[in-house]
Amino acid sequence: MAYTSKNKRGLLEDMVLLSRINESEINDNLKKRYDDDLIYTYIGPVLIAVNPFKKLSYFTDKEIELYQGSAMHENPPHIYAIADAMFRNMLIDEENQCVIISGESGAGKTESAKLVMNYISAVSGKGGEAVERIKYIILESNPLLESFGNAKTLRNNNSSRFGKYFEILFNRGGMPVGGNISNFLLEKSRVVGLKQGERNFHIFYQMTKGANKFEKENYGMTNPDYFNYLRQSGTYDADGIDDVADYQEVKKAMDICGFSKEEISCIFELVAGILHLGNIDFIEHGNGAVVRDPDTLSFPSYLLGIKENELSKKLLSRIMNSGSKRGSTYDVPMNVQQATSARDALAKALYSRLFDWLVKAVNRAMTRKEKSQNVNLGVLDIYGFEIFEQNGFEQFCINYVNEKLQQIFIELTLKSEQEEYVKEGIKWTPIEFFNNKIVVDLIEGKRPVGIMGVLDDICATTHAITEGSDVKFVQKMTDVVGSNPHFQGMSTHFMIKHYAGNVTYESEGFSESNRDSLFKDLVLLVQTTSKNFIRDLFPEDINEDSKKRPTTFSFKIRNQANELVKELTKCKPHYIRCIKPNETKRPRDWDSKRVDHQVRYLNLKENIRIRRAGYAYRETFEKFLKR
């Protein structure tokens, strides 16, 4: 049955029409619609999507047919209406479009992104074999990258642990002719460390549970609780996820994306090698650490194509320069903690390089063949804002990117719109809103320098293994940015007043994570592998690279975030604001306090006021006449 609005109990499909504009009225309207399984509501052209935590019936071919080519408010609010508006605008105006999907972790952003992609694939022009192949790859890249980039967290059983901007290229006939994925911020620390109740990346459980006889024998696959990297959390299953079935889906996706049998074998061999690497444990002996059980070296060495004695040596000692003019070196034994860190650093590097390879391989399969002028649709699916009991460097980077995206929304829907009315001489009473530019500048600013600049300076002037660099970071940061009202420094941690709430960050590990470097010894070790696939993941020239100042992670993510903003602002943006109604992950549960908080930081009230007082639908004369 096609999706229809029940319009009961005075429910409003567009909250611009609310009689009273306050958080209570917004919350009440969203809740009543949610109780009737109406998860979508408009604020003008902005879509509010509430996570239903269950499957709903209005995502069938009938709904696709209903929304295809229809005016946006002709039918009840639906994500297909947003997707159709993007697609039609792109074709009619010959202008790039993008959809920015935002909300906190577990609010339903990834599912929303998939629904947009599915709709675009269904309505885009029919073509020959090449066009249909591109469509298949676009759809099948989702389960592939989810397996390697998603995981069960306490808040979400299928949480994206990486950011993704997916561009689909179309010719003027509306047929997809190519695509490109930009990925960033993979949570590689998850590979080696888990919180209670969480899981590692899905692929590890898919392999351990779904391995066939060959994989069990050749990759040493067995129950997940055998592996140190998986048993830390004591959680091996996730509601709503079938690891065995998903493993077969991943293999199918690899085939559709054009991976060779040899490449597929190398991928799974490497994933298994990472798991077995985590089972190498250490004990103190004499001046340093030794491997507790030498037998644990055999399987990772075999799977990674590295000699056992070399693997053991590089995990237990580091090569240091003597500092003399001759450039002589000597081996320094490492203690248990340092050896464990070296093992984990190697595992994280192997996994993140593999993930980057997967994205490049999918992009290679979607490379545009025709040279004609194209337009594109972009779909942004990124981590939601994160506030945990303990927040570290990764939460800092995630929340920074979310601040940047919030700034786009503020600039284009709250700030520039009001400025436009004033510029055109329209009588206008300014509507106040919180502009988070002060927080963005606090983090990435150059003059005055922000938190990232302070961190980079600490990393450049403090030795990699010097103790206390994180404490120095907090001290210097407090001196430099302490006057900013959105910052508060403490002895070993600091607080930022983000647009979505106050977050306290533990400084421990900030310097090491920001350096984001693998010891030269470990890179050289991997480059000795007999496996060409693994060697190609580490193409760097160590001797050349050692002459350059290392690139920090914050420098990379700052560049990536600014590049992303630049790409998004080249497109006509559409917005989907996702709301998580509860923490129980159960349908029908509604936590009004939590929803109020999200309504507040998503600026929904201000958005409604501006839409209501202004002109909700505006177009240039040129485009108006063209239409």
N, C-alpha and C positions, 0 to 999 in steps of 0.2 A: 504494500500500500504506500502511495506517495506521501511524503512528509507534509503535514498540514498543521497550521497553528490552531490550537484549541481556543485561544483568546478567552479563556475562562477567568473569572475573578479579577477582571480589569487588568490583565497582564499586558504589558507594553512590549512590542517588538523592537521599538526604537526608544531608548531612554532619553532622547532629546525632548520627548513629549511628557516627561514626568511633571506632575503638577508642582511638586516641591523638590528642589535639587539639594539633597543631602545624603550622607552615607547610609543612613537608616532606610531611606526610600529606595536607593540603589540596591542595597542588600536584600530588601524585602521583595523587590521585583525579580531579582535574579533567583532567589530561593523559591518563589512560587512557580516560576517557569521550570526550575530544576526539578521540583516535586512532580511536575507534569511531563518530565522527560524532555523538556525543551531547553537544551543546553546552550543554544545560541541566542544572542541579543545584540542589537546594533546600538552604536552611538554615532549616528550619521553613517559614514562609510567604514567606520572602525568596527570590527567584530569582536565581541566578548564571548569567549568559549569556556564553559565550566566543565571540568573533568567529571564524567558520569560514573567512572570506575565500573563500567559494564558495557557490553555490546548493545548498540541500539539499531533499530530496524530501518532507519532512513538514510542509508548509504548504498542504495542499490542502483541498478541501471535506470529505474523509473525516475529516481531523483536526478540522476545525471541528465536525462532527457528533459525533465521539468525545468532545470536551471539553465540549460544550454541556450544562449542567445537571449535570455530574458533580462529585463531591466532589474537592477539590484533589489528594489523594494517591491517588485511585482509579486514575489513569493515570500513565504516566511523566512526569517534569518537562517542562513546556512553557510557553512564554509565553502560549499560549491558556488555560491553567489559571488564570494570574494575571488575564488579561482577563475570563475568565468569573466568577471570584470577585468582581471589582470590580462587574460588571454585576448579578450575582445579589444581592450585598449591598445595592447601591443600591436595587433593587426591593423586596426583603424588608424591609430596615430603614428604607427611605425616608430614606437618609442619603447625603450627598455623598461621593464617593470620588475618590481621585487616585492616580496612579502616578508615582513619582519615579524616573527612569532616570538613573543616574550612572555615571561611568567616565571614563577619559582620552580624549583625541582619538583617533579611529580604533578605539574599542572596540566600536562597533556600536550606539550609542544611537539614532540617527535611524532605522535599520532596525527596531530594537525598537519604537520609537514607531509606525512605520507598521504593523507587524504587529498591535499592540494596536488601532489604529484600524480596520484591515481586519476584525478579528474582531468588534469591537463593531458595525460596520456590518452584518456578515453575520447576527448573531444578534438584533439589535434588532428590535422589532415591525414587521411589515409594515403599511403604511398607504397612503393615497391619494397623489396626485401630489405634494402639498406635502412629505410625509414623504420620499418617494423623492428629491425634488429636494435636500432637506437632506443626505441621505446622499451623493448625487453631489458636492455642493459640498465636504463634509467630506473626501472622498477626493481630489477634483481640486485642492483647495487645496495639497496636498503638492507635486506637480510644479511648480506655479506658484511657490510661495514658495522651493522648492529652487533653481529656476533663477535667481532674483534674490538669494538669500541663501546659497547654497552655492558652494564652490570647491574646486579641487584644491590640497591642501597637501602638504608633504613626507611627512606621516604618514597622509594619508587622501585618496583621490581624490574623495570626495564629502563634504567636511567642512562641517558647519553653521557658518556664520560669523555666526550670530545666535541668540538664545535665543527659545524659543516655549513658551507655556503655552496649550494648546488645551482649552477647556471645551466639552463637548457636553451640551446640555440635553435632558432626557427628560420626557415626561408619565408619569403613574402606570401607564400601560399598556406602558411600555418603548419607546415610539416616539420617535425624535429629533425635536424640534420647533424646535431652534435651536442656535446655537453662538457662541463668541467666542474670538478669538485675541489674546493679549497678547504683544507682541514687544519685545525689548530687546537692547541691546548689538550692533547691527549693526556689523560690522568695516568701516566706511566708508573707512578708510585704504587698504584693499586696492584700491579703485578707482584710486588714483593711484600706488601703489608695490607692487612684487612682488619676492619673493626668487627666486633661481635655482631652476628646477625646479617652481615653483608656477604657478597660473593665477589670473586675475581671476575674477569671478563668472561662472558658467556662461552666463548670458544673452548676454554679449558674444560668446562663441564660437558660440553657437547662431545669433545674428543674422548674424555675418560669414560663417559657412559655409552657413547655410540660407536666406539671403535670396532672395526671388523677384525677378523682373525689375523689378517696380515698386519694391521696396525698394532694390535696387542703384542704380537711377537716381535715386530721390527722397531716399534717406537716405545716399547715397554709400557703401553697403556694399561692401566688397571683402575680400581676404584679411586675416586677423588681424594678420599681420606688418606691415601698413601703419600700424597705430595704435600710437602711443607707449605708451599705457597697457597694451597687450597684449604688445608685443615686448620689454619690459624683462627678462622672465624667460627668453625663448627657448623657452618651452613652450606649445604650442598644442593638444595632445591629452592625453587622460587615459584610461588603461586602463578598459574597462568602461563608458565613456560615449560615446553616439552623439549628438553635438550636433545634427545635422540632424534626426534622428527626435524628439529631445527638444523642438526648436523647434516642431514641429507639435503636440506634446503640450501645450506651453504655450499655444498659440493655442486649442486645444480647451478647455483648462481655463478660459481667460478667457471663452470663450463660455458654458460651463456656469455660471460664477460670475456671469453676467448683465452682463458688460462690454459696452457699446455699441461698434459699429464705430468710431465717432469716438474713444472712449476708448482702444481698442486701438491705433489709428493714432497717437494722441498719446503713448502709452507708448513705442512703438518709435521714434518720432521723437525723443523725449527721450533714450532710450538711445543712439541714433546721435549726437545732439548732444553728449553727454558724451564719446564716443570722439573726435569731431572736435575738441572743445575741447582735449583732451590733445595734439593735434598742433600747437598754437600754441607756438612756441619763441621764446626771447628772446636778444638779444646786448647787450652794453654799448655805449652810444653817448653821448658827452658826459657829462652829469650823471646819466644814468640808463639804464634799459633801453629797447630798442625791439623790435618784433616782427621776428624774423629774416626771415620770408617773409610779406608782407602778404596773399598769396593764401590763406594758411591761415585767415584770419579769415572768409572768405565762407561756408563751409559751416556752421560752428557758429553764426554769426550768423543764417543763414537758418533752421536747424533750431530754434534757441532763440527766434526771433522778436525778436531784438535788433539794433539798428543797428550796423554794423561799427565806425564811428568811436566809438560809445559803449562798445562792448565793449573796444576797444583802449585807450581812455582809462582805463577803470576797472581794467584789468589792469596799467597802467603807472604809475598815480599814485593817491595817497590824498588825500581831503579831510581837512584838519586844522583844528581850531578855534584861533583866535589867542589865546584866553584873555582877550580884552578884554570889557568889559561889553556892547559892541554885538553880540558873538557873531559876528564876522566869521570867514570861513574862507579857506583858501588851499590850492592843490594842492601836494603834495610828491611829486616823482618817486621811483620805486622802482628798486632795482637788480635784476639778473637773478634773484637768489635770492628777493627779495621778490615780484617779478612772478610767478615760478613758483609760489610759495606761494599767491598770490592766485588764480591759475588753478586750482590743485589744490583750494583751499578751496571754490571755486565748484562744481567737479565733484563733490566729496564731498557738499556740501549738496544739490545737485540729486538725486543718487542716493538719499541717505538719506530725503529728503522723498518721493521717488517710492515707495520701499519702504514707508514709513508709509502712503501713500495706498493701495497694494495691499492691505495688511492691513485697513485700514478698509473698502475695497470688498468684500473677502471677508466681513468681519463684517456689513456691510450686507445682503449676499445671504443671510446665515444668521440675520437678525434674527427673534426669536421672534414669531410671529403670535398665538398663543393666550395668554390671560391666566391660565390655570389654574396652580395651584402645581406647580413643577417641581423635579426633582433633577438633579444633573449629575455627569458623569465628567470629570476633568481629567487630561491627559497632558502631563508636563513633559519637553521635549527641549531641552537647553541645552548650550553648549560644554562640552567636557571640560576638566579641569585641564591647564594648558599650562606646560611648561618647555622653553624654546628656548635656543640659544646666546646670543641677544640677546633680552631681554625688556623691553618698554616699558609704556606706560600701559594699552594694551588688555589685555595679559596680566595686569596688576595688577587690573583690573576683573573680568576673567573669573575669576581665581583667588579674588577676594573673594567673588563669588557662589557659587562652589563651596564655599568655607568655610562660607557660610551654609547651604547645603543639607546639608553634612556635619553641621552642628550640629543640624539637624532630626533626622537619622538617629540621632545620639548621644542626643539628648534623649528620643526616643520608643522606641528599641529597646535602648539600653544603660543610660541613667541612670534614667529614670522607672520602667522595669520593675523595677529592683532596689529603688527607693524604695517601690514599691507592695507588694512582698513584705514589707519591713520594717514598713511601715504596718499590714499585715494580720496581723502577728505570726507570719509564717512564718520558721522557722529558716533563716538565709541567711548564707553566707560571701561578703562583697563581692568582686566580680570587677573588677580594675583595668582601666582603659582611658584612652587619651589624650583629654581633653576639650579641644577646640579653641577654647573660648570665649575663652581668653587671646589667640589669634591674631585672632579676630573683633573683640575689643575694641581690640587694637593698631591695626586698620585703621579701624574706624568709631566708636570710643569718643568720648564727649562729655566725661565727667569721670572720669578725666583724658582730655584731648583725644587723638584718634588721628591716624593719618597723613592721612586725608582732611580732617580739620579743619585741620591744619597747611597742607596744600596749598591749601585754600580761602582761608585767611588770606593766604598768599603771593600768590594771584591777585587778591585784593581790594586789596592794598597795593602791588603792583608794576605798573608800566605795562605794557600789552600787548606793547610792542616792546622793553622794557628787557632788555638782555643780562644774563645771569647769574642770572635768577630761578630756574632749575632748581638751580643750585649753592646759592643761598640756601635753597631748599626742603630740600635734603639737610642743610645745616648746622643749620637750625632744627629739622628732624625729629630729628636726632641729639640735640639739646639736650632736646627734649620727651619723646621715647619711647625714648631710648637705653638706659634701664635695663631695658627689657623683654627678657627672655632670648630672645625669638623675633625680635629685630631686631638688625641690625648695620649701622651707617652707615659709608660710605667717602667719598672726596672727590667723585666724580661719580656714584656709584651706591650702592645699599643692598640688603641681603639680608633676606628674611623666611623664617623657618623654618615653612613651611606644613605642614599635616597630610600632604600628599602628597610633600613633599620641600623642600629648600632652593632658593629661587629668587632669583637676583641680578637686580635691575632697573636698567637704565640710566635716569638721571634726565632725560636730554635729551628735551625735548618734553613733559614732564609738565605744565608750566604752560600751555603753548599748548593741549594737548589738553583739559585740564580747563576752560579758559575756554569752549571749544566754541562760539565765536561767529564769525559771518560779519561782516566789516566792513560797516558801515552803507552804504557806497558800493555794495557788491555786492548787498545786499538791494534797495536802491533801483533798481539796474540791472535786476535780474530783474523787478521790479514794473512796469517799462516795456514788458515783452514784449507782442507782439501775440497771443501764444498764451494763451488763457484758462486752459487746463489748467495751464500752468506758473505763471501768476500766482496761481492759487488755492492752489498749494503754499506760497506765501509770504504769508500773510494779515496778518502782524504790522504794527502801527503803530509805525514807527521812532521817531517823536517821543515817543509815550507810553512805549515800552519803554526809551528812553534815560534816563528819570527813575528807573527802578527799578534796584536792584542786580542785575546779571546772575546768572542761575542757572547754577551750574557743573555739569559733567558728573558729578562725583563726588556732588554733592547729588542729582542726578536718579537715578543708579544706586543710591544708598543708599536713596532712597525706594521705587524700584521693587523692590529686593531685599526690603525690609521688608514691602512690600505683598504680594509673592509669598509670603513666609513666612506672613503672616497668612491668605492664601487657602488655602494648603496645610494649615495647622493647623486649619482649619475642616472639613476632609475627613478621612475615614478613609484613611490612607495605605497604599499597597502599594509594594514596593521591587523594582527590577530593578538589580542591580549588574553592570555590563558589564566584561569583562576582555579586554584586547588581548594575544594570546599571543605576538606577535612584532612586529618593525619591518619585516620584509621584505614584509608584506602577501600572503604566500603561504600556501595551505592546508597543513596538517600541520606547519608549522614551529612549534617550541615553545621559547621562551626562558625557561628556569626562573628565571633571576635576575630578569627583568622581571616575571614572574608573581608571584614571591615579594614583590616590592616592592608590587604592587597588592593582593595578599592582606593585606599588612601595613597599608597606609594605608586600605583599605576596612573595616578592623576585623573581618574575617571570623572570625578565631580567637576574639575576644572575643564576637562574635555567637553562635558555636556554643556556647561555654561557658555563656552566659546561657540560651540556649534549652534546653540539655541539663540544666542544674541547676534551671531554673525550670519554669514552666508555659507550654509553647509556644503553646497555644491558650486564650485567656481571653475571657470574655464577661460582660457585666453580667447580673444576674438577670432584669431586664426583657426584654432581647433574647433570653436563653436560653428564657424561658417563651413568648415570642412565636413562636419558631421551633418 
